[in-house]
Amino acid sequence: MATLWPLAAQAHPIEPLVTGAPMPIPRDWVALDAGYGALHAGTATDQQVPLSIAAGIGGWAEIGASTAIDATGGAMGPVRVGGKVLLTMEDARSLDLALAIAFGSNESVRGALLGGRSIAPGFYLQASASVEGSGDASSPSAPARGLLRRARPLHAVDGVAQPPGTSLIVAGAAALEWAPRPCVLPTFELQLARAFADAGDVTSVLLVPELIYLLQINHLSIKLALPVGVAGPADIGLLAQLDWQR
Amino acid sequence: MRASVARALVGLALMGCASQHPHAAATPPDDQQAVALIERRCTTCHAADRIYGSVGTLDDWQALVHRMAYHHKAKLIAHLSDQEASQIAGWLAAHLKPDRTGVHIGFQPTGRPL
């Protein structure tokens, strides 16, 4: 599960797992998130347990730290520290716009631009574009391991294997959330990503149907997603996550 | 008669603010409509006591409703429309003023997320 996480930390209970959301967690709140991700590619299945903590600053920013346990290899992933700043908040005429950046202990840095807008009562559309550069060119042991091996702050899964020597990953994602009932948010996500590597570039396209259930509105949610690889190394996966903030 | 004049003045005052804030209310709804609207939209996420136990200026209420609508995504979760947000903010500003007893919703006094 490569590095195409959307943000340094994603803590909002309604934040989609792959695309992320521009909205930081509210002022003076903290958030904890724990998840499980499995991704199948070829004959291999890799598993990951992402963990993160984040804190809201003034209602317009958040900082966070995260890591992920490689459940397949039994190893702890790198630690990432980063933040998100809300540049503009949506109103009747504008949109949510945020900038996120995260630094990893594996000599990686990632930047993302996130936007979103309510298109009608009950519907919220969001998108993100991100770039990650890494100085860690150690080779993954298998394509699927490459999908999962690197820690992400949370929520995201992506289908980009990380070939040896990968130094740059560019990704774009979009998510449409619908709330037919206040606690139930069926979500549909699409992610396109490309990894640039010495051994050859890899392109990935994932469709991610997802269900977000708010156990407690604004405070506690559980998310389930089934990423399906349309192009690239990933075949199918499973993501589950519990998000808490207060 | 006096109440009607007062209501009209409040409505005009709120209309005057309409160009300054997207949630400025054009015409505050009557009490029954407003309470029903608040019950339908706001209590989806939190108890009504939290609303009726608070006081604030027009700016405070507009900022709070705006933040609920967009930051806490009441537009998504509670299907709150911009027009309804304007009506709620206007009614709360007219009825829950700072001269009443209650928790002030301004930034400093409560530290409560807007």
Boltz contact constraints between the chains, C-beta under 6 A:
constraints:
  - contact:
      token1: [A, 14]
      token2: [B, 73]
      max_distance: 6.0
  - contact:
      token1: [A, 26]
      token2: [B, 113]
      max_distance: 6.0
  - contact:
      token1: [A, 27]
      token2: [B, 113]
      max_distance: 6.0
  - contact:
      token1: [A, 89]
      token2: [B, 70]
      max_distance: 6.0
  - contact:
      token1: [A, 90]
      token2: [B, 70]
      max_distance: 6.0
  - contact:
      token1: [A, 91]
      token2: [B, 22]
      max_distance: 6.0
  - contact:
      token1: [A, 92]
      token2: [B, 22]
      max_distance: 6.0
  - contact:
      token1: [A, 92]
      token2: [B, 82]
      max_distance: 6.0
  - contact:
      token1: [A, 118]
      token2: [B, 75]
      max_distance: 6.0
  - contact:
      token1: [A, 121]
      token2: [B, 75]
      max_distance: 6.0
  - contact:
      token1: [A, 121]
      token2: [B, 79]
      max_distance: 6.0
  - contact:
      token1: [A, 121]
      token2: [B, 81]
      max_distance: 6.0
  - contact:
      token1: [A, 122]
      token2: [B, 79]
      max_distance: 6.0
  - contact:
      token1: [A, 124]
      token2: [B, 76]
      max_distance: 6.0
  - contact:
      token1: [A, 179]
      token2: [B, 76]
      max_distance: 6.0
  - contact:
      token1: [A, 179]
      token2: [B, 77]
      max_distance: 6.0
  - contact:
      token1: [A, 182]
      token2: [B, 44]
      max_distance: 6.0
  - contact:
      token1: [A, 182]
      token2: [B, 77]
      max_distance: 6.0
  - contact:
      token1: [A, 217]
      token2: [B, 45]
      max_distance: 6.0
  - contact:
      token1: [A, 218]
      token2: [B, 45]
      max_distance: 6.0
